[in-house]
Amino acid sequence: MKKYQSGIINIWQNKHIKHKFFIEKELEAGLSLQGWEVKSLRVNKFNINNSYVILKHGEAYLLGAIFQPINISFFDSMRIRKLLLNKNELSLLFSKIKRTGYTVVPLSLYWKKSWVKIKIGIAKGKKEYDKRTDIKKREWNIDKARIRKYNI
């Protein structure tokens, strides 16, 4: 866990999401967790890589997140977790998702003081040619940096 700013400690970051999606807007949301889930977060026994956000009945929920219980007693590790957003943010999400091709994806999970926060993004899926152009731009930037390094 790395400490970026005062009071903010990064737990998890989805590094591959920008390869698959264009991120249009980022929002910070609270995450409604039970006590055993917070304990499993502290010892890094969770998997959020294949999770996604659904909007239903005026609320936002995180699906597909797996929190492994530390002790042996049975808990529902695949339960649906509610995202804590205000009305303006929820209405923004609902209005953006009505457009075709848009989805809400988790970007990162972090501690903010003593609260667990999740950064979600309103995203649109990339086509194959978009991914190729991103790779070309990245390679060109690397080549430019190499040329500048040797010409100076």
KEKE-205449 format. One record per residue: x, y, z of N, C-alpha, C in turn; residue number from 1. Coordinates in steps of 0.2 Angstrom, whole numbers. Layout:
KEKE-205449
GUNU   npx   npy   npz  capx  capy  capz   cpx   cpy   cpz num
GUNU     X     Y     Z     X     Y     Z     X     Y     Z NUM
...
***
This chain:
KEKE-205449
GUNU   npx   npy   npz  capx  capy  capz   cpx   cpy   cpz num
GUNU     4    -6     0     0     0     0     4     6     0   1
GUNU     3    11    -5     7    17    -5     3    23    -3   2
GUNU     7    27     0     3    33     3     5    39    -2   3
GUNU     0    41    -5     1    47   -10     0    54    -7   4
GUNU    -6    55    -4    -7    61    -1    -8    60     7   5
GUNU    -8    65    10   -10    65    18   -17    62    19   6
GUNU   -17    56    22   -24    53    23   -26    49    18   7
GUNU   -23    48    12   -26    44     7   -20    38     6   8
GUNU   -23    32     7   -18    26     5   -21    22     0   9
GUNU   -18    21    -5   -20    17   -11   -20     9    -9  10
GUNU   -26     6   -10   -27    -1    -9   -26    -5   -15  11
GUNU   -30    -3   -21   -30    -7   -27   -31    -2   -32  12
GUNU   -28    -3   -38   -29     1   -44   -30    -3   -50  13
GUNU   -34    -1   -54   -36    -5   -61   -31    -2   -66  14
GUNU   -26    -5   -67   -21    -2   -72   -22    -3   -79  15
GUNU   -26    -8   -81   -28   -10   -87   -34    -7   -90  16
GUNU   -38    -3   -86   -44    -1   -88   -44     4   -94  17
GUNU   -38     8   -94   -38    13   -99   -36    10  -106  18
GUNU   -34     4  -106   -33     1  -112   -39    -1  -115  19
GUNU   -44    -3  -111   -51    -5  -114   -56     0  -114  20
GUNU   -55     6  -111   -61    11  -111   -58    18  -111  21
GUNU   -62    22  -114   -61    29  -113   -64    32  -107  22
GUNU   -61    35  -102   -64    37   -96   -66    44   -97  23
GUNU   -73    45   -97   -75    52   -98   -75    56   -91  24
GUNU   -78    53   -86   -78    57   -79   -77    52   -74  25
GUNU   -73    54   -69   -72    50   -63   -76    53   -57  26
GUNU   -78    49   -53   -82    50   -47   -79    47   -41  27
GUNU   -79    50   -35   -77    46   -29   -84    44   -25  28
GUNU   -84    38   -23   -90    35   -19   -88    31   -13  29
GUNU   -92    31    -8   -91    27    -2   -93    20    -4  30
GUNU   -90    15     0   -92     8    -1   -95     6     5  31
GUNU  -101     3     5  -104     0    11  -101    -7    12  32
GUNU   -97    -8    17   -94   -14    19   -96   -17    26  33
GUNU   -96   -23    27   -97   -26    33   -90   -26    37  34
GUNU   -90   -28    43   -84   -28    47   -78   -33    44  35
GUNU   -81   -39    43   -76   -44    40   -73   -42    34  36
GUNU   -77   -38    30   -74   -36    23   -69   -31    24  37
GUNU   -69   -27    29   -64   -22    30   -58   -25    33  38
GUNU   -59   -31    37   -53   -34    39   -49   -38    33  39
GUNU   -53   -41    29   -50   -44    23   -47   -39    19  40
GUNU   -49   -32    18   -46   -27    15   -39   -26    18  41
GUNU   -39   -26    24   -32   -24    28   -27   -29    27  42
GUNU   -29   -35    25   -24   -40    24   -24   -42    17  43
GUNU   -26   -38    12   -26   -39     5   -29   -46     3  44
GUNU   -35   -48     5   -38   -54     3   -44   -52     0  45
GUNU   -44   -49    -6   -49   -47   -10   -47   -47   -18  46
GUNU   -52   -47   -22   -51   -47   -29   -57   -43   -32  47
GUNU   -55   -37   -35   -60   -33   -38   -58   -32   -46  48
GUNU   -54   -36   -49   -52   -35   -56   -58   -36   -60  49
GUNU   -62   -41   -59   -68   -42   -64   -74   -39   -61  50
GUNU   -74   -34   -57   -80   -31   -54   -83   -25   -59  51
GUNU   -89   -24   -58   -92   -18   -62   -98   -15   -58  52
GUNU  -100   -10   -60  -106    -6   -56  -112    -6   -60  53
GUNU  -118    -8   -57  -124    -8   -60  -128    -2   -56  54
GUNU  -133     0   -60  -138     5   -57  -145     2   -58  55
GUNU  -148     2   -52  -154    -1   -51  -158     2   -46  56
GUNU  -164     4   -47  -169     7   -42  -166    13   -39  57
GUNU  -163    17   -43  -160    24   -40  -154    23   -36  58
GUNU  -151    17   -36  -145    16   -32  -139    13   -37  59
GUNU  -133    14   -34  -128    11   -38  -125     5   -33  60
GUNU  -123    -1   -37  -121    -6   -33  -114    -9   -37  61
GUNU  -110   -12   -33  -104   -15   -35  -105   -23   -35  62
GUNU  -104   -25   -41  -105   -33   -42   -98   -36   -44  63
GUNU   -97   -42   -43   -92   -46   -45   -85   -45   -40  64
GUNU   -86   -41   -35   -80   -40   -30   -80   -46   -26  65
GUNU   -74   -49   -25   -74   -55   -20   -69   -53   -14  66
GUNU   -72   -53    -8   -69   -52    -2   -68   -59     1  67
GUNU   -62   -62     2   -61   -68     6   -61   -67    13  68
GUNU   -66   -71    17   -66   -70    24   -59   -73    27  69
GUNU   -57   -70    32   -51   -72    36   -52   -78    40  70
GUNU   -57   -78    44   -59   -84    48   -63   -89    44  71
GUNU   -64   -95    47   -67  -100    43   -75  -100    43  72
GUNU   -78   -96    47   -85   -95    47   -87   -93    40  73
GUNU   -93   -95    38   -96   -94    31   -99   -87    31  74
GUNU   -97   -83    26   -99   -77    24  -100   -77    16  75
GUNU  -105   -72    14  -106   -72     7  -101   -67     4  76
GUNU   -96   -70     1   -90   -66    -2   -92   -63    -8  77
GUNU   -97   -65   -12   -99   -62   -18  -105   -58   -18  78
GUNU  -107   -55   -12  -113   -51   -11  -112   -44   -14  79
GUNU  -118   -42   -16  -119   -35   -19  -117   -30   -14  80
GUNU  -113   -25   -16  -111   -20   -11  -113   -13   -14  81
GUNU  -116    -9    -9  -119    -3   -11  -114     3   -11  82
GUNU  -115     7   -17  -110    13   -17  -114    19   -14  83
GUNU  -110    23   -10  -113    28    -7  -112    35   -11  84
GUNU  -117    37   -14  -116    43   -19  -122    48   -17  85
GUNU  -121    54   -18  -127    59   -17  -131    59   -23  86
GUNU  -137    62   -23  -142    62   -28  -140    65   -34  87
GUNU  -136    70   -34  -133    74   -40  -128    69   -44  88
GUNU  -124    65   -40  -120    60   -44  -124    55   -46  89
GUNU  -129    52   -43  -133    47   -46  -137    49   -52  90
GUNU  -139    55   -52  -143    57   -58  -138    58   -64  91
GUNU  -132    60   -62  -127    61   -68  -125    54   -70  92
GUNU  -125    49   -66  -123    42   -68  -129    39   -73  93
GUNU  -135    40   -70  -141    38   -74  -142    41   -81  94
GUNU  -140    48   -81  -141    51   -87  -136    49   -92  95
GUNU  -129    48   -90  -124    46   -94  -125    38   -97  96
GUNU  -127    34   -92  -128    27   -94  -134    26   -99  97
GUNU  -139    30   -99  -144    30  -104  -142    30  -111  98
GUNU  -136    33  -112  -133    33  -119  -130    27  -120  99
GUNU  -130    24  -127  -128    18  -128  -120    18  -128 100
GUNU  -117    12  -126  -110    11  -126  -107    14  -120 101
GUNU  -110    17  -115  -107    19  -109  -108    14  -103 102
GUNU  -103    14   -99  -104     9   -93  -100    13   -87 103
GUNU  -101    10   -81   -98    13   -75   -93     7   -73 104
GUNU   -86     9   -72   -81     4   -70   -77     7   -64 105
GUNU   -75     2   -60   -71     4   -54   -64     5   -56 106
GUNU   -61    11   -54   -54    13   -56   -49    11   -51 107
GUNU   -51    13   -44   -46    12   -39   -50    12   -32 108
GUNU   -47     9   -27   -50     8   -21   -44    10   -16 109
GUNU   -46    14   -11   -42    17    -7   -45    19     0 110
GUNU   -40    20     5   -42    23    12   -42    30    12 111
GUNU   -47    33    14   -47    41    15   -49    42    22 112
GUNU   -44    43    26   -44    43    33   -46    36    36 113
GUNU   -52    35    39   -54    29    41   -59    26    36 114
GUNU   -61    29    31   -66    26    26   -63    23    20 115
GUNU   -67    18    18   -65    15    11   -68    18     6 116
GUNU   -65    21     1   -68    25    -5   -66    21   -11 117
GUNU   -70    21   -16   -69    18   -23   -70    24   -28 118
GUNU   -65    24   -32   -66    29   -38   -69    25   -44 119
GUNU   -74    28   -46   -78    25   -52   -77    30   -58 120
GUNU   -78    27   -64   -77    31   -70   -83    29   -75 121
GUNU   -85    34   -78   -90    34   -83   -86    32   -89 122
GUNU   -87    27   -92   -82    25   -98   -86    22  -104 123
GUNU   -83    23  -110   -85    20  -116   -80    16  -119 124
GUNU   -82    10  -121   -78     5  -123   -74     7  -130 125
GUNU   -68     5  -130   -64     6  -136   -64     1  -141 126
GUNU   -64     3  -147   -64    -2  -153   -57    -4  -154 127
GUNU   -56    -9  -158   -49   -12  -159   -44    -7  -162 128
GUNU   -47    -3  -167   -43     2  -170   -41     8  -165 129
GUNU   -45     9  -160   -43    14  -155   -37    12  -151 130
GUNU   -38     5  -149   -32     3  -145   -26     3  -149 131
GUNU   -26     2  -156   -20     2  -160   -17     9  -160 132
GUNU   -21    14  -161   -19    21  -161   -16    23  -154 133
GUNU   -18    20  -149   -15    22  -142    -9    19  -142 134
GUNU    -8    13  -144    -1     9  -144     4    13  -148 135
GUNU     2    15  -154     6    19  -159     8    26  -156 136
GUNU     3    29  -152     5    36  -149    10    34  -143 137
GUNU     9    29  -139    14    27  -134    21    26  -137 138
GUNU    21    22  -142    28    20  -145    31    26  -148 139
GUNU    27    31  -151    30    37  -154    33    41  -148 140
GUNU    29    42  -142    32    46  -137    38    43  -134 141
GUNU    39    36  -134    45    33  -131    51    35  -136 142
GUNU    49    34  -143    54    36  -148    56    43  -147 143
GUNU    52    48  -147    53    55  -146    58    56  -140 144
GUNU    56    53  -134    60    54  -128    68    51  -129 145
GUNU    68    45  -133    75    42  -135    79    47  -139 146
GUNU    75    50  -144    79    55  -149    81    61  -145 147
GUNU    77    64  -141    79    70  -137    85    68  -132 148
GUNU    85    62  -130    90    60  -125    97    60  -128 149
GUNU    97    57  -134   103    57  -138   105    63  -142 150
GUNU   101    67  -143   102    73  -147   105    79  -143 151
GUNU   103    79  -136   105    84  -132   112    83  -129 152
***
